[in-house]
Amino acid sequence: MSTLEPERGTGTGTLVEPTPQTSHGDGDHERFAHYVQKDKIMASALDGTPVVALCGKVWVPGRDPKKYPVCPMCKEIYESMGAGGDKDKDGGKGK
């Protein structure tokens, strides 16, 4: 049964919005600085919205990324993107 269609015999259906998948695994994502688009980090700093890293981690940045090593998955994805990425001083990473 689709969440967009009501069950037979009932009058209404409910549209269920998917929620972002956040990781509550072994905590490895918490030990790294992650790559995120710089404009997304700036927007998050202004309004507190969560950001999504290249590796898929979803969080609200609040720590200095320079104090943490770069996430290996983010680094691999970033390097595979080639020269088109944002190559600023801190590499666009945020924590």
Summary of the structure (lengths in Angstrom):
residues: 95
radius of gyration: 18.1
end to end distance: 40.0
largest distance: 60.9
contacts: 209
relative contact order: 0.21
helix: 31%
strand: 11%
